[in-house]
Amino acid sequence: MRKNNSQLRIISGELGGRLIDAPNTPATHPMGDRERQAIFNQIRAEVPGAKALDAFAGSGALGIEALSLGAASVDFLENNPKAIRTINDNIAKLNLGTKTQVIRTPKAHYDLIFADPPYDKPQYKLVEELVAHLSSNGIFVLSHPNLPQPPDFVGLALISDRNYAAACIKIYRKI
């Protein structure tokens, strides 16, 4: 349940129930509670100790949810200045600074990658480039609009494909 349109609730884990801010910009679309909960219900066993990347981070909700469930660290990939300010504010509010950083370009390998690009510009070429940063046997979560469909990703096996209203959530494992 959102306190207002600019706040999101962390669903579970040690930060469960805490509210974070969402950037007040049409360039971002915060993922709803239902979708985030469905994702983490499916990948919960993969999260503890994981190094994660929250790409197109917006509010940072996916990465913060991962930290709440025991991820070792999260890099937030974001270029929108309002979103970067929001992520930094959320990190400070929740005292997560030692486990996080906001970046503009990924330079590491990650056990978990969350990609939630803007639905009006899915940027599938950039999403494909993120796959190169996924560790062996890692999990890649993609949220995308019904159309256009994402490409087939080389080296990834689709393990889940679910629709939630206008959102499609695909979960892959690196093979």
C-alpha positions, -999 to +999 in steps of 0.1 A: +000+000+000+014+034-010+012+063+014+008+085-016+016+084-053+053+093-047+060+066-022+066+028-024+066+002+003+093-023+008+075-057+007+096-081+028+128-087+047+144-066+074+132-034+058+097-047+051+070-021+056+093+009+053+084+035+027+107+049+001+102+078-023+097+075-060+110+102-083+085+127-094+091+125-131+073+110-161+106+094-172+102+067-146+074+041-138+077+026-103+070-011-103+040-020-082+041-040-050+024-070-067+050-073-094+080-068-070+065-094-046+060-119-075+097-114-086+111-119-051+089-149-044+105-166-074+141-157-067+142-154-029+168-183-026+192-165-050+192-132-030+212-138+002+248-128-003+243-118-039+259-088-057+231-071-076+226-045-102+193-025-103+194-011-139+171+018-148+167+020-111+142+049-107+135+048-070+159+019-063+130-002-051+142-035-067+177-031-053+165-020-019+141-050-018+171-072-026+192-057+002+162-061+026+163-099+018+201-102+024+219-092-008+255-083-001+255-052-022+236-033-049+248-010-077+220+013-089+224+021-126+206+054-134+211+085-155+181+106-147+192+134-122+159+134-103+160+096-100+196+097-088+187+122-061+157+100-050+179+069-049+206+087-028+179+100-005+164+065-001+198+050+006+205+076+033+170+073+049+175+035+052+213+036+062+223+015+032+253+036+021+280+010+028+263-017+006+253+005-023+265+029-050+248+048-078+266+043-111+261+054-147+279+025-163+282-011-150+318-022-146+314-054-126+298-088-128+266-094-108+247-124-095+214-107-100+205-081-125+171-063-125+163-044-157+132-022-157+136+002-186+111+030-194+081+014-212+080+042-237+116+035-247+125-001-237+162+003-248+166-034-256+201-028-271+213-015-237+194-043-219+213-068-241+246-052-231+237-058-194+237-095-200+275-094-204+277-083-168+258-113-154+279-139-135+279-176-143+245-191-133+232-156-124+196-144-126+184-117-150+150-101-143+134-080-171+103-060-168+090-048-202+058-036-220+037-061-239+050-046-271+076-045-285+088-079-272+125-081-261+149-100-282+161-135-274+191-132-252+221-153-261+234-173-231+202-170-211+175-196-204+140-183-197+127-197-164+096-176-159+074-154-181+044-137-164+021-108-173+007-082-148-016-058-166+007-038-189+038-053-174+056-085-185+081-099-161+107-124-175+132-142-154+163-158-170+192-178-157+227-176-174+236-209-189 
